[in-house]
Amino acid sequence: MCVGLVTSYRSVHSLSSVEYIVSDPSDSAASVKEISVLHREEPSSSKEQVEFPNGTSVFISGKLTRFKGSVAIQASCMRKVSW
């Protein structure tokens, strides 16, 4: 689980997912500054897929995976965070 700030997003039709680039809001030099987050679109779900615009703070729950040769998060859940 982590919290980050959406810096960009795009649809990945081959994976039926949205790829979000999320930045780490902490000041830690040891942390990765940006990571790809793949959020799968569920066409059979009764809920409409929510796209998070740039600048949105999000809570992400998921697992680490490989995407485009780098570490990414396969998100099982993404929610908007209000501070």
N, C-alpha and C positions, 0 to 999 in steps of 0.2 A: 504494500500500500504506500502511496505517496501523494503529495500535493504539488502541483506545478501550474505554470502559466502558459496557455496556448499561444504560440507564436505564429503558426500557420497550420493549414489542414488541406487535404485533398482526398478525393475518392479513389480507391483502388478497386476497380471493377472486377479484376481477376480473383480477388480474395473476398469480394462482397464486404469490404471494410472501408472505414475512413481512417486515413493515417493523419495523426496529429503530431506536430513537432511541439514538444512541451519543454519549457525551460525551468531550471531549478531556481526558486526564489531566494535560496539561502546565499550567504556570503562565503560559504566554505570553499576554499581553493581545492580541496580534495575531492569534491563532488563533480560529476559530469554536468556540464552546463546545459546541454540539450539532449533529448532522447526521443526516438520515434515511439508513438503509441498507436497500436492497431486496435480499433474498436469495431467489432463485427456488427454489420447491419443484420437484423433479424426480420426477414420479410414475413414470417408467420406470426410474429408477435403482434398483439393488439395495440401495443404502444407505438407511437410514431417515433422514428429515429430522430434524436436531437443532435444537431450539429452545434458545436461550441465555437463561437466566433473568436477571432484574434483578441488577445487581452483578457480572456476569461480565465479565472482561477478554477481549477478542477481537482477533484479527489479521484484517484485512480486505484482500482483494485484489479490485480491480474497476476500474470506470471512472466518471467523473462523468457525471451525467445530470440532467434536470429532472423533479421530481415535486412535485405540488401547488404549482406556481409557485416552487419553491425548488431550489437545487442539492442533489442527493442522490448517493449512491454506489450503483451497480448492482453488487452483489457477485457475483463469480464463485466466490469461496471465502471461507469464514469458519471460523476455528479458535479454540478456547479457548486462552488464554495462561495459563501458570502461572508465577508469579514466584518 
